Amino acid sequence: MPKKRASIFQENDGELLDVGSFAPKAALDTKGPPAEQVRAVTEAAQFRSREAATAPKIDTQFKRAARRYRTGRNVQFNVKAMKETVDAFYDLSEAQGWVLGYTLQRAIEALQRELKKPS
């Protein structure tokens, strides 16, 4: 008599499910070819590996120091700009010892003053 499949929607009338056939595998399958042989075959067939290439080296000359300040500024402002403009902004902030938000605030105030001047 074939085994009846258990249903999750119906009561099993007090029957316990037989789970005796579930067991972990005894050992790993060692019948496969060795890794060196597989590598040789794949290289001969010009199979391209999916392993990651070595990570590119980051030029530390252009890496900026981390900036973490608690200033009360909590709104993020992202702008696309030319590299020269961004570099000048960072250089100005570092030269004055200002955080970036304060540099932006000062720049806006200066621009507002300049635009209010009579020509």
N, C-alpha and C positions, 0 to 999 in steps of 0.2 A: 504494500500500500504506500503510495507516494506521500511524502510529508506535506502537511497542510501549512501554507504560508500564514504567518501571524499577521493579524490586522491591527492597526493602531486605532481603528474606529469602533471596534466591537469588543465586548467583554470576552475573555478567554475561558469563561466558565470555571475559573479556579485552576486551570492548567498552568503549570510553569513551563516556560520556554526552555527547550533543550539547547544550551549553548556550549555543550561539551566539545563540539568540533572546532571551536575557536581556540587557537593557540598561536603563540609567536613562532616565527620561522626559526628553524633549528640553527642554521648558519648561513653566511653569505654565499652567494653563488661564485665559486672560484673556477668555474669551467670556461670562463671567457678568456680571450687572448690577453697577453700582458700589454701594459700601456705602451711600452716601447714599440711593439709590433704595430699597434693601432696607429701610433704617431707616424711610423715609417710609411704605412699604407696611405694615410691621409696626405702626407707631404708628396708622395709619388703621384697622387691623383690631383695635386694642386688644390686641395680643399683649404679654404680660408678659415682660419681659426676664429672662434667667437670670443676667445679670451681677450680681455681688455689689454690694450697696448700700455706701455709704461706711461705714467702720468707726465704731462709736459711740465717742465720746470717753470715756476712763476718768477718773473723778473722782480726781485725785491726792491729794485731801484724805484719803481713806480708804486709800490705798495704803501698806503698811508697807515699811520698808527691808528689804533682803535680809539674812538671818541665816545665816552660814556659820561654824561653829565646829568644831574638832576636840576632842571631849571624851571620846571612848571610848564614848559612848552610841551603840548601834547597833541598837536595837529601836524601830520606829515605833509610835506610840500614837495612834490617831485616835478622836476622840470627837465626837459631835454635842452641841452646846450652844447656849444662847441667845446672841445677838450681844452682849448686855450682859456676860455671863460671860466670853466670849472677849476682849472689849475690856478688861475689868478685869484679866484674866490678863496680857495684853500690857502694859498700863499698869504693873502691879506689877513685871513683869520689867524694863521699861525704866527705871523709877524707881530700882530697886536696882542696875541694871547687870548683871543676871543673864541667863544663857542660859535658854531655855524649859525645858529638861530639868532644870536646877537649881531653877527656880521650882517645877516639879511635885514634885520630890523634897522640897523644903522644905515644901510644902503638905501632902504625905502625912505627913511626920514630925509636923507640927503637929496634924493631925487625929488621928493615932494617940495623941499625948500627951493631947489633949483627951478622947478616948474612954476613956482609962485612968484619968482623974481620978475620984475618988469624988464622988458628988453631994452 
